Amino acid sequence: MRTHPFFDGLAPTLHIAHRGGAALAPENTLAAFDQAVTRFRTDMIELDVHPTADGEIVVFHDDTLERCTDGAGPVQGHTWADLARLDAGFRFTPDGGASFPFRRAGTGAGVVIPRLAEVLSRFPDLRINLELKAGPRAAGAVEALIALLKRHDALDRVCLGSEDDTLGAALHAAAPEACHFFPAQALTALVMSLKTGAEPVIDPRYRVLDMPFVWQGMRLIDPDLLAACAARGLWVNAWTVDSPDEMRYLLHIGVGGIMTDRPDVLRQVMDPNPKP
């Protein structure tokens, strides 16, 4: 069984910048995505989206604003105008709080929360792994998200989904032709069956396993898992891997992609290991 056409022209192992490289620049911002693409030649960016109170789709991970910005409260409770005023680099520090180089009041020019439309326009050919985050407005934003991807002619270069199984199913129903990754419950059931030797029931709606390399001290991704997935036309991406030794192991066994907060380290590790 072949993988989804989303992966046509791609070969393991992909360099995937998790939130653009969250350890190097403010996560899920254009500053992070620009750096990942231009400096570290990433094959794919991973990002998260929320709907705003007035129907915009913005790139942001957390349910609330406090960890990454100078704002407060739920992302989905704010309008786009509210969010556009915030400093998305306010909390980022590369040195444990000694400096905040991306703050508007600091040495940097400042960064903002981007709309998904801006990211799609800025990187018109880049593959994107996109997660719709749960929340009170998420279900109502599914059609708007798919319509946005279609307007930007991006549906064939985005692998999308949600950790929430209900949202994941709704996304597939709205765009069955797109590439979709397994939501949490379906992913857990599949991995558990493969690990225990039970015959898995493959849900044909989903073709990609975005999954942790190690979970609660147990290594989940190994050659046997990759072989079982490949035999069923499934692609495996490992997250979130920042250790060079773990990166080397995953490259050795041929994992589909490595999601990392350190795209600089992954590039250094991958360069001596060219793709076949």
Secondary structure as GFF3:
##gff-version 3
##sequence-region A 1 276
A	DSSP	three_ten_helix	5	7	.	.	.	ID=ss1
A	DSSP	beta_strand	14	18	.	.	.	ID=ss2
A	DSSP	alpha_helix	30	38	.	.	.	ID=ss3
A	DSSP	beta_strand	44	51	.	.	.	ID=ss4
A	DSSP	beta_strand	57	59	.	.	.	ID=ss5
A	DSSP	three_ten_helix	75	77	.	.	.	ID=ss6
A	DSSP	alpha_helix	80	84	.	.	.	ID=ss7
A	DSSP	alpha_helix	116	122	.	.	.	ID=ss8
A	DSSP	beta_strand	127	132	.	.	.	ID=ss9
A	DSSP	alpha_helix	138	151	.	.	.	ID=ss10
A	DSSP	three_ten_helix	155	157	.	.	.	ID=ss11
A	DSSP	beta_strand	158	161	.	.	.	ID=ss12
A	DSSP	alpha_helix	165	174	.	.	.	ID=ss13
A	DSSP	beta_strand	179	180	.	.	.	ID=ss14
A	DSSP	alpha_helix	184	196	.	.	.	ID=ss15
A	DSSP	beta_strand	208	212	.	.	.	ID=ss16
A	DSSP	beta_strand	214	215	.	.	.	ID=ss17
A	DSSP	beta_strand	218	219	.	.	.	ID=ss18
A	DSSP	alpha_helix	223	231	.	.	.	ID=ss19
A	DSSP	beta_strand	235	239	.	.	.	ID=ss20
A	DSSP	alpha_helix	244	253	.	.	.	ID=ss21
A	DSSP	beta_strand	257	260	.	.	.	ID=ss22
A	DSSP	alpha_helix	263	270	.	.	.	ID=ss23
###
